[in-house]
């Protein structure tokens, strides 16, 4: 699936991981649903998306906590670029 195809979906696919569902909800403008998808999940992949969401929210302290849990540093790219990088990573592994 391409980024364009992902963006054109009317709803997330049943086969999507919680991380992909979260990115879909975020793209559609529903931060709360995006956050709910990854809020209680363990693991570094969910932590990466969780960190991105808090960075987008403007809560850098909380975002940095989740970046540390993911084992990565806060990226020095735009939010749009981070979203697309995350999406491509998760599409590749799904």
C-alpha positions in Angstrom: 0.0 0.0 0.0 1.2 3.5 -0.8 1.0 6.6 1.3 -1.6 8.0 -1.1 -3.7 4.8 -0.9 -3.5 4.9 2.9 -4.6 8.5 3.0 -7.6 7.8 0.7 -9.0 5.0 2.9 -12.5 5.6 4.2 -11.6 3.6 7.4 -8.7 1.6 8.7 -8.4 -1.9 7.3 -9.2 -4.7 9.8 -5.7 -6.1 9.2 -4.0 -2.9 10.4 -1.9 -3.0 13.5 -2.8 -0.6 16.3 0.1 1.6 15.2 -1.3 1.9 11.7 -4.8 2.5 13.0 -3.4 5.3 15.2 -1.6 6.9 12.3 -4.8 6.7 10.2 -6.9 8.3 12.9 -4.2 11.0 13.3 -4.3 11.7 9.6 -8.1 12.0 9.7 -7.7 14.7 12.5 -8.9 12.6 15.4 -6.0 12.8 17.9 -8.0 11.3 20.7 -8.8 8.1 18.8 -5.2 8.0 17.5 -3.9 8.2 21.1 -6.4 5.6 22.4 -5.0 3.1 19.9 -1.5 3.1 21.4 -2.0 4.5 24.9 -1.9 1.3 26.8 0.2 -0.8 24.4 3.6 -2.1 25.5 6.5 -2.2 23.1 8.8 0.1 21.3 6.7 0.4 18.1 3.6 1.7 20.0 5.9 4.0 22.0 7.2 5.6 18.8 3.7 6.5 17.7 2.8 7.6 21.2 5.8 9.9 21.3 4.9 11.4 17.9 1.4 12.1 19.1 2.5 13.9 22.2 5.1 15.8 20.1 2.2 16.9 17.8 0.2 17.9 20.8 3.0 20.1 21.9 3.8 18.2 25.1 7.6 17.8 24.6 8.2 16.5 28.1 5.8 13.6 27.6 6.9 13.0 24.0 10.5 12.7 25.1 9.5 10.2 27.8 7.9 8.0 25.0 10.8 8.5 22.7 13.1 7.2 25.4 10.7 4.2 25.9 11.0 3.6 22.2 14.8 3.7 22.4 15.1 6.6 19.9 15.7 10.4 20.1 13.2 13.0 19.1 13.5 13.4 15.4 14.8 16.6 13.9 12.2 16.5 11.1 8.8 18.1 10.7 5.7 16.4 12.2 4.5 15.6 8.6 7.8 13.9 7.8 7.8 12.0 11.1 4.3 10.8 10.4 5.2 9.6 6.9 8.4 7.9 8.2 6.4 6.1 10.8 3.7 5.1 8.2 6.3 3.8 5.8 8.0 1.7 8.5 4.7 0.2 9.7 3.4 -0.5 6.2 6.7 -2.2 5.3 6.4 -4.5 8.4 2.7 -5.3 8.1 
